[in-house]
């Protein structure tokens, strides 16, 4: 999926309507720094189409409010480190910086490498 501000807003609208994450998209508030994501990253790496983590979004009460993140560089580095440590071989990640939230795509790892 190609990410843009419009795509992100559409995904947040969909998540609000369903009042929860999907099997391909997970959001985290990340207000206290890098959330523990190893299990999610492993799950996404085993999905045929991978998955996406969106940090800086609070899903409380189904609102999926953009709350932002601080120290984007540290959060990116921490998330990349978790991906490297949790999944062998490590999945690639791609970014979308849209104001205050971070989207990370975790593509599928080839079956032969699982």
C-alpha positions as CSV (number, residue, x, y, z in Angstrom):
1,X,0.0,0.0,0.0
2,X,1.3,3.4,-0.9
3,X,0.9,5.8,2.1
4,X,-0.2,9.4,1.9
5,X,-2.0,11.8,4.2
6,X,-5.2,10.9,2.4
7,X,-4.6,7.2,2.7
8,X,-3.8,7.6,6.4
9,X,-7.0,9.5,7.1
10,X,-9.0,6.9,5.2
11,X,-7.5,4.1,7.3
12,X,-8.3,6.0,10.5
13,X,-11.9,6.5,9.4
14,X,-12.1,2.7,8.7
15,X,-10.6,1.8,12.1
16,X,-13.1,4.2,13.8
17,X,-16.0,2.6,12.0
18,X,-14.9,-0.9,13.1
19,X,-13.8,0.3,16.5
20,X,-10.6,-1.7,16.4
21,X,-7.4,-2.7,14.6
22,X,-7.5,-5.0,11.6
23,X,-5.3,-8.1,10.9
24,X,-3.2,-5.8,8.6
25,X,-3.1,-2.6,10.6
26,X,-2.2,-1.9,14.2
27,X,-2.1,1.4,15.9
28,X,-0.2,2.3,19.1
29,X,-0.2,5.5,21.2
30,X,3.5,5.3,21.8
31,X,3.4,8.3,24.2
32,X,5.9,6.6,26.5
33,X,8.4,5.8,23.8
34,X,8.8,2.7,21.7
35,X,6.0,0.2,22.4
36,X,6.8,-3.5,22.6
37,X,6.0,-4.7,19.1
38,X,8.0,-7.9,18.6
39,X,4.9,-10.2,18.5
40,X,3.0,-7.9,16.1
41,X,6.1,-7.6,13.8
42,X,6.4,-11.4,13.7
43,X,2.7,-11.8,12.9
44,X,2.9,-9.2,10.2
45,X,6.0,-10.8,8.7
46,X,4.1,-14.1,8.4
47,X,1.0,-12.6,6.7
48,X,0.9,-12.9,2.9
49,X,0.7,-9.1,2.5
50,X,2.6,-8.1,5.6
51,X,1.1,-5.4,7.8
52,X,1.4,-1.8,9.0
53,X,2.0,-0.3,12.4
54,X,0.9,3.3,13.0
55,X,2.4,5.0,16.0
56,X,1.0,8.2,17.5
57,X,-2.6,7.2,17.4
58,X,-4.7,6.5,20.5
59,X,-7.4,3.9,19.9
60,X,-9.1,4.4,23.2
61,X,-12.9,4.2,23.0
62,X,-12.7,3.6,19.3
63,X,-11.8,7.2,18.6
64,X,-8.4,6.6,16.9
65,X,-7.3,10.1,17.8
66,X,-3.9,11.3,16.5
67,X,-2.0,12.2,19.6
68,X,1.5,12.4,18.0
69,X,4.8,11.1,19.1
70,X,7.9,12.7,20.5
71,X,11.4,12.0,19.5
72,X,10.5,10.4,16.2
73,X,14.1,9.3,15.5
74,X,14.4,7.3,18.7
75,X,11.0,5.6,18.1
76,X,12.0,4.7,14.5
77,X,15.3,3.3,15.7
78,X,13.7,1.3,18.5
79,X,11.0,-0.1,16.2
80,X,13.7,-1.0,13.6
81,X,15.7,-2.7,16.3
82,X,12.7,-4.8,17.4
83,X,12.1,-5.8,13.8
84,X,15.7,-6.9,13.4
85,X,15.7,-8.8,16.7
86,X,12.2,-10.4,16.4
87,X,12.1,-11.6,12.9
88,X,14.8,-13.7,11.0
89,X,15.6,-12.6,8.4
90,X,14.5,-9.1,9.4
91,X,11.7,-7.5,7.3
92,X,12.3,-4.3,5.6
93,X,10.4,-1.3,6.8
94,X,9.1,1.8,4.9
95,X,8.1,5.1,6.5
96,X,5.4,7.8,6.2
97,X,6.0,10.8,8.4
98,X,2.7,12.6,8.5
99,X,2.8,15.4,10.9
100,X,3.1,13.7,14.3
101,X,2.5,10.0,13.6
102,X,4.7,7.3,12.1
103,X,3.5,4.5,9.8
104,X,5.8,1.5,9.4
105,X,5.1,-1.2,6.8
106,X,6.3,-4.7,7.7
107,X,6.3,-6.7,4.5
108,X,5.9,-10.5,4.3
109,X,9.0,-12.6,4.8
110,X,9.4,-15.3,2.2
111,X,8.1,-18.7,3.3
112,X,11.6,-20.2,2.7
113,X,13.1,-17.8,5.1
114,X,10.6,-18.3,8.0
